[in-house]
Amino acid sequence: MPVRQYPLGCLPSRFRRSRVLIVGCGDIGLRAARLLARGSRVLALSASPERRQALRAAGVVPLAGNLDDAASLARLAGLATRVLHLAPPAPRGRRDARTRALVQALRRRGALQALVYISTTGVYGDCAGAVVTEVRTPAPASDRAWRRLDAETTLRAWGRQTGRVSLLRVPGIYAPDRRGVTPRERVAQASPTLRPEDDVFINHIHADDLARACVRALWQGGAQRIYHVADDSGLRMGEYLDLVAELYGLARVPRVERAQAARQLPASLLDFLSQSRRLDTRRMRGELGLLLRYPTVRDGLQADAAAQRG
């Protein structure tokens, strides 16, 4: 007898559990997968055979597929009950064709209950240090931010037709064990930052807290709702780097005026230092009910710094 004819309570357990598909299962995806594994079957889209082996080792079921190859996504329709979309757009242009391909693949209605997308607070552009809420009109200042905003627009339109989409706008992600340049390594490089009179407000979120926010939003996020996911540090860039230097017992990085920074720093960092804003996170706390494990950068780095000094 076909499975659909059984009452839900009589289905095998593998069909009663939520099936969560992670698209773009890197560092944050794996952190979220560890949380989801307690009560869900976790699947992840992967274009890399080598990556699939690592996913299996983490208890995640890998699915072969590539967002740049729409035909490879055909099997996704109706496969998952919830989707966590962490994949970045392609590196060029102002539109996100990858998200459009994913939406097309998830075209079957009925099975999907929620989709959560990780976007960037860079969609706001420079806010001159103002406190920013989720209703502020975006003003992207880079193609990268335009691509993220395009993905948001695509997903919200699709969500209005098919179900619940929640968008998490995220600032700088950090963790002592995160791949790439860690806070300690950034200060150890002694690359300069702006002097206090030119400095900008920045925002952070610990990788573990972001993973928790992703999982919470999959079940509790509002339909077509935007949430800021950030901590309460409220620091300027120089203050943040001074804090890292203090915690790890390193020399403070030099401070320079903006004109000198333009000659010394790479374009990607200059773009980051041209935007200043502070994020209002009341929706995250009130609607998602998320209490951060690391409410400030000091909380997030202190234990690791002490261990390294020891």
PAZAPA-4460 file (N, C-alpha, C; in steps of 0.05 Angstrom, whole numbers, plus 32768, in hexadecimal, padded with zeros to 4 digits):
% residues 310
    n_x    n_y    n_z   ca_x   ca_y   ca_z    c_x    c_y    c_z   seq   type   mol
   8011   7FE8   8000   8000   8000   8000   8012   8019   8000     1      M     A
   800C   802D   7FF0   801C   8045   7FEF   801E   8052   800B     2      P     A
   8035   805E   8011   803A   806A   802B   8025   807F   8031     3      V     A
   801B   808E   801D   8009   80A4   8022   7FEE   809A   802E     4      R     A
   7FE8   8080   802D   7FCF   8077   8037   7FD0   8070   8055     5      Q     A
   7FE8   806F   8060   7FEA   806A   807D   7FE6   8084   808D     6      Y     A
   7FD8   8082   80A4   7FD7   8099   80B6   7FF4   80A0   80BE     7      P     A
   7FF8   80BA   80C4   8013   80C3   80CA   801F   80B4   80E1     8      L     A
   8010   80AD   80F5   801A   809F   810C   8024   8083   8106     9      G     A
   801C   8078   80EF   8024   805D   80E8   803C   805C   80D5    10      C     A
   8045   8073   80CC   805B   8074   80B9   8075   806C   80C7    11      L     A
   8087   8060   80B8   80A2   805B   80C4   80AE   8075   80CE    12      P     A
   80BF   8073   80E2   80CA   808B   80EF   80D9   809D   80DC    13      S     A
   80E6   8091   80C7   80F5   80A2   80B5   80E3   80B5   80A5    14      R     A
   80C9   80AE   80A3   80B7   80C0   8095   80A9   80D4   80A8    15      F     A
   80A9   80CE   80C2   809D   80E0   80D5   80AF   80F7   80DC    16      R     A
   80CA   80F3   80DB   80DD   8107   80E2   80DE   811D   80CD    17      R     A
   80E3   8135   80D5   80E7   814B   80C2   8100   8145   80B1    18      S     A
   80FE   814B   8098   8114   8148   8086   811F   8164   807F    19      R     A
   8136   816A   8088   8141   8185   8084   8157   8183   806F    20      V     A
   8155   8193   805B   8169   8195   8045   817A   81AE   804A    21      L     A
   8194   81AA   804C   81A6   81C0   804E   81B3   81C5   8033    22      I     A
   81B0   81DD   8028   81BC   81E4   800F   81D3   81F7   8014    23      V     A
   81EC   81ED   800F   8203   81FD   8017   820D   81F5   8033    24      G     A
   8214   81DB   8036   821A   81D1   8051   8237   81D3   8057    25      C     A
   8240   81EC   805D   825B   81F1   8066   825C   81F2   8084    26      G     A
   826C   8204   808F   8270   8206   80AC   8255   820A   80BB    27      D     A
   8245   821D   80B3   822C   8222   80C1   8219   820B   80BD    28      I     A
   8218   8200   80A4   8207   81EA   809F   820D   81D2   80B0    29      G     A
   8226   81CC   80B4   822D   81B5   80C5   8226   81BA   80E2    30      L     A
   822A   81D3   80EB   8223   81D9   8107   8205   81D6   810B    31      R     A
   81F5   81DF   80F7   81D8   81DC   80F8   81D0   81BF   80F6    32      A     A
   81DE   81AF   80E6   81D8   8193   80E2   81DB   8184   80FC    33      A     A
   81EF   818B   810C   81F3   817D   8126   81DB   8182   8138    34      R     A
   81D0   819A   8137   81B8   81A0   8147   819F   8192   813C    35      L     A
   819D   8192   8122   8185   8186   8115   8184   8168   8118    36      L     A
   819B   815B   811A   819D   813E   811A   818E   8132   8132    37      A     A
   8188   8142   8147   817B   8138   815E   815E   8130   8158    38      R     A
   8152   813C   8144   8136   8136   813F   812E   8135   8122    39      G     A
   8141   8139   8110   813A   813B   80F3   814D   812A   80E3    40      S     A
   8144   8122   80CB   8156   8116   80B8   8162   812D   80A7    41      R     A
   817D   812F   80A7   818A   8145   809A   8197   813C   8080    42      V     A
   8190   814B   806B   819C   8146   8051   81AA   8160   8048    43      L     A
   81BE   815D   8036   81CD   8174   802D   81D4   8171   8010    44      A     A
   81CF   8187   8001   81D6   8187   7FE5   81F4   818D   7FE2    45      L     A
   8201   817D   7FD1   821E   8180   7FCE   8226   817A   7FB1    46      S     A
   8237   818B   7FA6   8242   8187   7F8B   825D   8179   7F8B    47      A     A
   8268   8175   7FA3   8283   816A   7FA6   8283   814E   7FB1    48      S     A
   828D   813A   7FA3   828F   811F   7FAE   829F   811E   7FC8    49      P     A
   82B5   812E   7FCA   82C5   812E   7FE2   82B5   8139   7FF9    50      E     A
   82A5   814D   7FF4   8294   8159   8009   827F   8145   8013    51      R     A
   8275   8135   8001   8260   8122   8009   826A   810E   801E    52      R     A
   8283   8107   801C   828F   80F5   8030   828F   8102   804C    53      Q     A
   8296   811C   804D   8297   812A   8066   827A   812D   8071    54      A     A
   8267   8131   8060   824B   8133   8069   8242   8119   8075    55      L     A
   8248   8103   8069   8240   80E9   8074   824C   80E4   8090    56      R     A
   8265   80ED   8092   8273   80EA   80AC   8265   80FA   80C2    57      A     A
   8258   8110   80BA   8249   8120   80CD   822C   8118   80D1    58      A     A
   8225   8101   80C5   820A   80F7   80C8   81F6   8104   80B6    59      G     A
   81FF   8111   80A1   81EE   811F   808D   81EC   810E   8074    60      V     A
   81D5   810C   8069   81D1   80FD   8050   81D7   8110   8038    61      V     A
   81ED   810A   8029   81F3   811C   8013   81E3   8117   7FFA    62      P     A
   81DC   812C   7FEC   81CD   8129   7FD3   81DE   8137   7FBD    63      L     A
   81E3   8129   7FA8   81F3   8134   7F92   81E2   8149   7F83    64      A     A
   81ED   8161   7F80   81DF   8176   7F72   81EF   818F   7F72    65      G     A
   81EA   81A1   7F5F   81F9   81B9   7F5C   81E6   81D0   7F55    66      N     A
   81E6   81E5   7F64   81D3   81FB   7F5F   81D9   8209   7F44    67      L     A
   81F0   8205   7F38   81F6   8210   7F1E   81EE   81FD   7F07    68      D     A
   81E2   81E6   7F0E   81D8   81D3   7EFB   81BC   81CB   7F02    69      D     A
   81A9   81D9   7EF7   818D   81D6   7EFF   8183   81B9   7EFC    70      A     A
   818D   81AB   7EE8   8184   818F   7EE3   818B   817D   7EFA    71      A     A
   81A1   8183   7F08   81AA   8172   7F1E   8199   8176   7F37    72      S     A
   8186   8189   7F37   8176   818F   7F4F   815A   8182   7F4E    73      L     A
   8154   8173   7F39   8139   816A   7F34   812F   8159   7F4B    74      A     A
   8140   8149   7F58   8137   8137   7F6D   812F   8146   7F87    75      R     A
   8134   8160   7F89   812F   816E   7FA2   8111   8173   7FA7    76      L     A
   8101   8173   7F91   80E5   8179   7F94   80D7   8166   7FA7    77      A     A
   80CB   8171   7FBC   80BC   8161   7FCF   80CD   8150   7FE1    78      G     A
   80E7   8152   7FE0   80F9   8141   7FF0   80FA   8149   800D    79      L     A
   80FB   8163   8013   80FE   816D   802F   80E5   817B   8039    80      A     A
   80E2   817A   8053   80CC   818A   805F   80D6   81A6   8067    81      T     A
   80F0   81A9   806B   80FB   81C3   8071   8116   81C6   8063    82      R     A
   811D   81DF   805B   8136   81E4   804C   8145   81FB   805A    83      V     A
   815F   81F6   805E   8171   820B   8068   8184   8212   8051    84      L     A
   8180   822A   8046   818F   8234   802E   81A6   8245   8037    85      H     A
   81BE   823A   8036   81D6   8247   803E   81E9   824D   8027    86      L     A
   81E2   8244   800F   81F5   8246   7FF8   81F8   8263   7FEF    87      A     A
   8210   826C   7FEA   8215   8288   7FE1   820D   828A   7FC3    88      P     A
   8207   82A2   7FBA   8203   82A6   7F9D   821D   82A2   7F8E    89      P     A
   821B   82A1   7F74   8233   82A1   7F63   8243   82BB   7F68    90      A     A
   825D   82BB   7F62   826E   82D2   7F6A   826B   82EB   7F58    91      P     A
   825A   82EB   7F44   8259   8302   7F32   823C   8309   7F2D    92      R     A
   8237   8322   7F25   821D   832C   7F1E   820D   8335   7F36    93      G     A
   81F4   833E   7F30   81E2   8348   7F45   81CA   8336   7F4A    94      R     A
   81C9   831F   7F3C   81B2   830D   7F3F   81BD   82F2   7F49    95      R     A
   81AB   82E4   7F57   81B3   82CA   7F62   81A4   82B4   7F53    96      D     A
   81B1   82AA   7F3E   81A4   8295   7F2E   81A3   827B   7F3E    97      A     A
   81B4   8277   7F51   81B4   825E   7F61   819B   825C   7F71    98      R     A
   8192   8271   7F7E   817A   8270   7F8D   8162   826C   7F7B    99      T     A
   8162   8278   7F64   814C   8273   7F51   814B   8255   7F49   100      R     A
   8162   8249   7F45   8162   822D   7F3E   8158   821C   7F55   101      A     A
   815F   8223   7F6D   8155   8214   7F84   8137   8216   7F87   102      L     A
   812C   822E   7F84   810F   8232   7F86   8100   8222   7F71   103      V     A
   810C   8221   7F59   80FF   8212   7F43   80FF   81F4   7F4A   104      Q     A
   8114   81EB   7F57   8116   81CE   7F5E   8103   81C7   7F75   105      A     A
   80FD   81DA   7F86   80EB   81D5   7F9D   80CE   81DC   7F95   106      L     A
   80C7   81D7   7F7D   80AD   81E1   7F72   8095   81D2   7F7D   107      R     A
   8099   81B8   7F86   8082   81A9   7F8F   8076   81B4   7FA9   108      R     A
   805D   81B9   7FA9   8050   81C5   7FC1   8048   81AE   7FD4   109      R     A
   8044   81B6   7FED   8039   81A3   8001   804E   8198   8013   110      G     A
   8065   818F   8009   8078   8182   801A   8088   8196   802A   111      A     A
   8090   81AD   801E   80A1   81C0   802B   8092   81D2   803F   112      L     A
   809C   81D2   8058   808F   81E1   806D   809D   81FB   8073   113      Q     A
   80B7   81FD   806E   80C6   8215   8075   80E0   8215   8066   114      A     A
   80E9   822D   805F   8104   8232   8054   8110   8249   8062   115      L     A
   8129   8246   806A   8138   825C   8077   8151   8262   8066   116      V     A
   8155   827C   8061   816B   8285   8050   817D   8298   8061   117      Y     A
   8197   8293   805E   81AB   82A4   806B   81B4   82BA   8058   118      I     A
   81AD   82D3   805E   81B5   82EA   804E   81CA   82FA   805D   119      S     A
   81CE   8312   8054   81E2   8323   8061   81D7   833E   8068   120      T     A
   81E1   834A   807E   81D9   8365   8085   81E6   8379   8072   121      T     A
   81F7   8370   8061   8202   8382   804D   81EE   838D   8039   122      G     A
   81D5   8382   8039   81C1   838C   8027   81B8   83A9   802F   123      V     A
   81BF   83B1   8047   81B7   83CC   8050   81CA   83E1   8046   124      Y     A
   81E3   83DA   803E   81F7   83EE   8037   81FF   83FD   8050   125      G     A
   820B   8415   804C   8214   8425   8062   81FD   8433   806F   126      D     A
   81FB   8431   808A   81E5   843D   8099   81F0   8453   80AC   127      C     A
   8209   845A   80A9   8216   8470   80B9   8214   846A   80D7   128      A     A
   8215   8451   80DF   8215   844A   80FB   81F9   8448   8108   129      G     A
   81E4   844C   80F8   81C9   844C   8103   81C1   842F   810C   130      A     A
   81AE   842F   811E   81A2   8415   8126   818E   840D   8111   131      V     A
   8191   83F5   8106   8182   83EC   80EF   816E   83D6   80F7   132      V     A
   8155   83D9   80F0   8141   83C4   80F3   813C   83B6   80D9   133      T     A
   812D   83A0   80DA   8128   8390   80C2   8117   839D   80AE   134      E     A
   8109   83B3   80B5   80F8   83C1   80A2   8107   83D7   8092   135      V     A
   8120   83DB   8097   812F   83EF   8089   8131   83E7   806B   136      R     A
   812F   83FA   805A   8131   83F5   803D   814E   83EE   8036   137      T     A
   8152   83D7   8029   816D   83D0   8021   8179   83E4   800D   138      P     A
   8193   83E7   800E   81A2   83F8   7FFC   81BD   83EC   7FF6   139      A     A
   81BE   83D5   7FE8   81D8   83C7   7FE5   81ED   83D9   7FD7   140      P     A
   8206   83D7   7FE1   821C   83E7   7FD6   8230   83D6   7FC6   141      A     A
   822A   83BC   7FC3   823C   83AA   7FB4   822C   8395   7FA5   142      S     A
   8238   838A   7F90   822A   8375   7F81   8224   835D   7F93   143      D     A
   8236   8357   7FA6   8232   8341   7FB8   8218   8345   7FC8   144      R     A
   8214   835D   7FD2   81FC   8362   7FE2   81E3   8362   7FD0   145      A     A
   81E6   836C   7FB7   81CF   836A   7FA4   81C7   834E   7F9F   146      W     A
   81DB   833B   7F9C   81D4   831F   7F97   81C4   8314   7FAF   147      R     A
   81CC   831B   7FC7   81BD   8311   7FDE   81A0   831C   7FDF   148      R     A
   819E   8336   7FD8   8183   8342   7FD8   8172   8335   7FC2   149      L     A
   817E   832F   7FAC   816F   8322   7F96   8165   8306   7F9F   150      D     A
   8176   82F8   7FAE   816E   82DE   7FB8   8157   82E1   7FCC   151      A     A
   8158   82F5   7FDD   8143   82FA   7FF0   8128   82FF   7FE2   152      E     A
   812A   8310   7FCD   8112   8317   7FBE   8105   82FE   7FB1   153      T     A
   8116   82EE   7FA5   810D   82D5   7F98   80FF   82C3   7FAC   154      T     A
   810B   82C0   7FC4   8101   82AD   7FD8   80E7   82B8   7FE4   155      L     A
   80E5   82D1   7FE9   80CD   82DC   7FF5   80B6   82DA   7FE2   156      R     A
   80BA   82DF   7FC8   80A5   82DC   7FB4   809C   82BF   7FB3   157      A     A
   80AF   82AD   7FB3   80A9   8290   7FB2   809A   8287   7FCB   158      W     A
   80A2   8292   7FE2   8095   828B   7FFB   8079   8294   7FFD   159      G     A
   8072   82AB   7FF1   8057   82B4   7FF1   8044   82A1   7FE2   160      R     A
   8050   8292   7FCF   8040   8280   7FBF   803F   8263   7FCB   161      Q     A
   8055   825C   7FD8   8058   8240   7FDF   805A   8239   7FFD   162      T     A
   8061   824C   800D   8065   8246   802A   8075   825A   8039   163      G     A
   8082   8251   804D   808F   8263   8060   80AD   8266   805A   164      R     A
   80B6   827E   8056   80D2   8284   8052   80DB   8298   8067   165      V     A
   80F1   8293   8075   80FC   82A5   8088   8118   82AD   8080   166      S     A
   811F   82C6   8082   8139   82D1   807A   8148   82DA   8092   167      L     A
   8161   82D0   8095   8172   82D8   80AB   8188   82EA   809F   168      L     A
   8188   8303   80A6   819D   8315   809D   81B3   8315   80B2   169      R     A
   81CB   830E   80A9   81E1   8307   80BB   81F9   8319   80B7   170      V     A
   8207   8322   80CC   821F   8332   80C9   8238   831F   80C9   171      P     A
   824E   8329   80D3   8267   8319   80D4   8264   8301   80E6   172      G     A
   826B   82E9   80DB   8269   82D0   80EA   8285   82CA   80F5   173      I     A
   8287   82C2   810E   82A1   82BC   8119   829F   82A3   812B   174      Y     A
   82B5   8296   812F   82B8   8280   8143   82D6   8279   8142   175      A     A
   82E1   8272   8159   82FD   826A   815A   8304   8252   8148   176      P     A
   82F0   8241   8144   82F5   8228   8134   82EA   822A   8118   177      D     A
   82E3   8242   810F   82D8   8246   80F5   82ED   8248   80E0   178      R     A
   82E9   823C   80C9   82FC   823D   80B3   82FF   825A   80A9   179      R     A
   8317   8260   809E   831D   827B   8095   832D   828A   80AA   180      G     A
   832D   82A4   80A8   833C   82B5   80BB   832D   82B7   80D5   181      V     A
   8337   82AD   80EA   832B   82B0   8104   8330   82CB   8110   182      T     A
   8321   82D4   8124   8327   82EE   8131   8344   82F0   813A   183      P     A
   834F   82DB   8146   836B   82DC   814F   837E   82E0   8137   184      R     A
   8379   82D1   8122   838A   82D4   810A   8389   82F0   80FE   185      E     A
   8370   82FB   80FE   836D   8316   80F2   837F   832A   8101   186      R     A
   837F   8329   811B   8390   833C   812B   83AD   8335   8128   187      V     A
   83B4   831B   8128   83D0   8313   8125   83DC   831D   810B   188      A     A
   83CC   8320   80F6   83D6   832A   80DD   83DE   8347   80DE   189      Q     A
   83D5   8356   80F2   83DC   8372   80F6   83D4   8384   80DF   190      A     A
   83C0   837C   80D0   83B5   838D   80BB   83A7   83A4   80C8   191      S     A
   83AB   83BD   80BF   83A0   83D4   80CC   8382   83D6   80CA   192      P     A
   8376   83E6   80DB   835A   83ED   80DA   8357   840B   80DD   193      T     A
   833E   8414   80DC   8339   8431   80DC   833E   843D   80F7   194      L     A
   8347   8456   80F7   8349   8465   8110   832D   846B   811B   195      R     A
   832B   8471   8135   8310   8473   8142   82FE   8487   8134   196      P     A
   8308   849E   812B   82F6   84B2   811E   82EB   84A9   8103   197      E     A
   82F7   8495   80F7   82EE   848A   80DD   82E0   846F   80E0   198      D     A
   82E0   8464   80F8   82D8   8448   80FC   82BA   8444   80F8   199      D     A
   82B3   842A   80F3   8297   8423   80EE   828E   840E   8102   200      V     A
   8273   840F   8107   8267   83FA   8118   8265   83E0   8108   201      F     A
   826B   83CA   8115   8268   83B0   8108   8257   839E   811A   202      I     A
   824F   8388   810F   823D   8375   811E   8248   8359   811A   203      N     A
   8243   8347   812D   824D   832C   812C   8238   8318   8136   204      H     A
   823D   82FF   812F   822E   82E9   813A   8240   82D1   813B   205      I     A
   823F   82C2   8152   824F   82AA   8154   8243   8294   8142   206      H     A
   8254   8284   8136   824B   8270   8123   8237   825C   8131   207      A     A
   823C   8255   814A   822A   8243   8157   820E   8250   815C   208      D     A
   820E   8269   8163   81F4   8277   8166   81E5   827A   814C   209      D     A
   81F4   827E   8136   81E7   8280   811C   81DA   8265   8115   210      L     A
   81E8   824F   811A   81DD   8235   8115   81C3   8231   8125   211      A     A
   81C3   8239   813E   81AB   8237   814F   8195   8248   8144   212      R     A
   819B   8260   8139   8187   8271   812E   817B   8264   8115   213      A     A
   818B   8257   8105   8181   8249   80ED   816D   8234   80F4   214      C     A
   8174   8224   8108   8162   820E   8110   8148   8219   811C   215      V     A
   814B   822E   812C   8133   823A   8138   8120   8245   8123   216      R     A
   812C   8252   810F   811C   825E   80FA   810E   824A   80E8   217      A     A
   811A   8232   80E5   810D   821D   80D5   80F2   8215   80E1   218      L     A
   80EE   8218   80FB   80D5   8211   8108   80C5   8229   8111   219      W     A
   80D2   823F   8118   80C4   8255   8124   80C5   826F   8114   220      Q     A
   80D3   826F   80FE   80D5   8288   80EE   80BA   828F   80E1   221      G     A
   80B5   82A9   80E0   809C   82B3   80D4   809D   82B1   80B5   222      G     A
   8085   82B0   80A9   8084   82AF   808C   808E   82C8   807F   223      A     A
   80A1   82C6   806D   80AD   82DC   805E   80B7   82F2   8072   224      Q     A
   80C2   82E9   8088   80CB   82FB   809D   80E9   82FD   809D   225      R     A
   80F3   8314   80A3   8110   831A   80A4   8119   831C   80C1   226      I     A
   8130   8310   80C8   813B   8312   80E3   8158   8319   80E2   227      Y     A
   8160   832C   80F3   817D   8330   80F8   8187   831C   810B   228      H     A
   819D   830F   8105   81A9   82FC   8118   81C5   8307   811E   229      V     A
   81C7   8313   8136   81E0   8321   813E   81E2   8322   815C   230      A     A
   81FA   8326   8166   81FD   8328   8183   81FB   8345   818C   231      D     A
   8201   834A   81A6   81FC   8364   81B2   8216   8373   81B6   232      D     A
   822C   836D   81A8   8245   8379   81AD   8245   8397   81A9   233      S     A
   823A   83A1   8193   8238   83BD   818E   8253   83CB   818C   234      G     A
   8266   83BF   817F   8281   83CA   817E   8288   83D6   8162   235      L     A
   829A   83E9   8163   82A7   83F2   814A   82BD   83DE   8143   236      R     A
   82C6   83DE   812A   82D9   83CB   8121   82F3   83CC   8132   237      M     A
   82FD   83E4   8137   8316   83E6   8147   8312   83DC   8163   238      G     A
   82FB   83E1   816F   82F6   83D7   818A   82F5   83B8   818A   239      E     A
   82E9   83AD   8176   82E8   8390   8174   8304   8384   8171   240      Y     A
   8315   8390   8160   8330   8385   815D   8341   8389   8176   241      L     A
   833C   839F   8184   834A   83A3   819E   8342   838E   81B2   242      D     A
   8329   8387   81B2   831F   8373   81C5   832C   8358   81BE   243      L     A
   832E   8351   81A5   833B   8338   819D   8358   8338   81A6   244      V     A
   8365   834E   81A1   8382   8350   81AA   8384   834C   81C8   245      A     A
   8372   8359   81D7   8373   8356   81F4   836F   8339   81FD   246      E     A
   835B   832C   81F1   8354   8311   81F9   836A   82FD   81F3   247      L     A
   8378   8301   81DC   838C   82EE   81D3   83A9   82F7   81DA   248      Y     A
   83AB   830D   81E8   83C6   8317   81EF   83D7   831F   81D8   249      G     A
   83CB   832C   81C4   83D8   8335   81AC   83DB   8353   81AB   250      L     A
   83ED   835D   819A   83EF   837A   8197   83D7   8384   8187   251      A     A
   83CE   839C   818E   83B8   83A8   817F   83C0   83AE   8162   252      R     A
   83AD   83AD   8150   83B3   83B3   8134   83B6   83D1   8131   253      V     A
   83C6   83DB   811E   83C9   83F8   811B   83AF   8405   8110   254      P     A
   83AB   841E   8117   8394   842E   810D   839E   8442   80F8   255      R     A
   838F   8445   80E3   8396   8457   80CD   837E   8467   80C5   256      V     A
   8383   847E   80B8   836C   848D   80AD   8361   8480   8094   257      E     A
   8349   8487   808C   833C   8479   8076   834C   847A   805C   258      R     A
   8358   8491   8056   8367   8493   803D   837E   8480   803C   259      A     A
   838B   847C   8053   83A2   846A   8054   8398   844D   8053   260      Q     A
   8381   8447   805F   8375   842D   805D   836F   8425   8041   261      A     A
   8366   8439   8031   835F   8434   8015   8377   842B   8005   262      A     A
   838F   8434   800E   83A8   842C   7FFF   83B3   8411   8009   263      R     A
   83AC   8409   8021   83B8   83F2   802D   83A6   83D9   802E   264      Q     A
   838C   83DC   802F   837B   83C5   8034   836E   83BB   801A   265      L     A
   8367   83A2   8019   835A   8397   8001   833E   83A2   7FFE   266      P     A
   8334   83A1   7FE5   831A   83AD   7FDF   8303   83A0   7FF0   267      A     A
   8305   8386   7FF4   82F0   8378   8003   82EE   8383   8020   268      S     A
   8305   8388   802C   8305   8393   8048   82FC   83B0   8048   269      L     A
   8305   83BF   8034   82FD   83DB   8032   82DE   83DE   802F   270      L     A
   82D2   83CC   8020   82B5   83CC   801D   82A8   83C7   8038   271      D     A
   82B3   83B5   8047   82A8   83AF   8062   82AB   83C8   8074   272      F     A
   82C2   83D6   8072   82C7   83ED   8083   82B9   8406   8079   273      L     A
   82AA   8404   8064   829B   841B   805A   827E   841B   8063   274      S     A
   8276   8407   8073   825B   8403   807B   8259   8402   809A   275      Q     A
   8248   8412   80A5   8245   8414   80C2   8228   8412   80CA   276      S     A
   8222   83FF   80DB   8206   83FC   80E4   8206   83EB   80FE   277      R     A
   81F0   83EE   810C   81EB   83DD   8124   81D0   83D0   8120   278      R     A
   81CF   83B6   8127   81B7   83A6   8120   81A4   83A4   8138   279      L     A
   818B   83A9   8133   8176   83A4   8147   816E   8386   8145   280      D     A
   8170   8378   815C   816B   835B   815B   8152   8353   816C   281      T     A
   813F   8366   816F   8128   835F   8180   8117   8349   8173   282      R     A
   8115   8348   8159   8106   8333   814C   8112   8317   8152   283      R     A
   812C   8316   8151   813A   82FD   8156   8133   82F2   8172   284      M     A
   8135   8305   8185   8130   82FC   81A1   8112   82F8   81A6   285      R     A
   8101   8309   819C   80E4   8308   81A2   80D6   82F3   8192   286      G     A
   80DA   82F2   8177   80CB   82E0   8166   80D7   82C4   8164   287      E     A
   80F2   82C3   8162   80FF   82A9   8161   8105   829E   817D   288      L     A
   8103   82B0   8191   8109   82A7   81AD   8125   829E   81B1   289      G     A
   8138   82A9   81A2   8153   82A0   81A3   8164   82B0   81B7   290      L     A
   816E   82A3   81CB   8181   82AF   81DE   819C   82A6   81D6   291      L     A
   81AE   82B8   81D0   81C8   82B1   81C6   81DA   82A4   81DB   292      L     A
   81E8   828F   81D3   81FB   8283   81E5   8213   8295   81E9   293      R     A
   8219   82A5   81D5   822F   82B8   81D6   8224   82D4   81CF   294      Y     A
   821A   82E2   81E3   820D   82FC   81DE   821F   8312   81D6   295      P     A
   823A   830F   81DA   824D   8322   81D1   8265   8313   81C6   296      T     A
   8276   8322   81B7   828F   8317   81AC   82A1   830E   81C3   297      V     A
   82A2   831D   81D9   82B2   8316   81F0   82AA   82FB   81FA   298      R     A
   8290   82F6   81FC   8286   82DC   8205   828F   82C6   81F2   299      D     A
   828E   82CC   81D8   8294   82B7   81C5   82B1   82B0   81C2   300      G     A
   82C3   82C2   81CA   82E0   82BE   81C6   82EF   82B9   81E0   301      L     A
   82E3   82C0   81F6   82F2   82C0   8210   82FE   82A4   8217   302      Q     A
   82ED   8290   8215   82F6   8275   821D   830D   826B   820B   303      A     A
   830A   8270   81F1   831F   8267   81DE   8338   8276   81E3   304      D     A
   8336   8290   81E8   834E   82A1   81EC   835D   8298   8205   305      A     A
   834E   8292   821A   835A   8289   8233   8369   826E   822F   306      A     A
   835C   825C   8220   8369   8242   821B   8382   8245   820B   307      A     A
   8383   8258   81F7   839A   825C   81E7   83B1   8268   81F7   308      Q     A
   83AA   827B   8208   83BE   8287   8219   83CA   8273   822C   309      R     A
   83B8   8261   8236   83C1   824C   8249   83D4   8238   823B   310      G     A
***
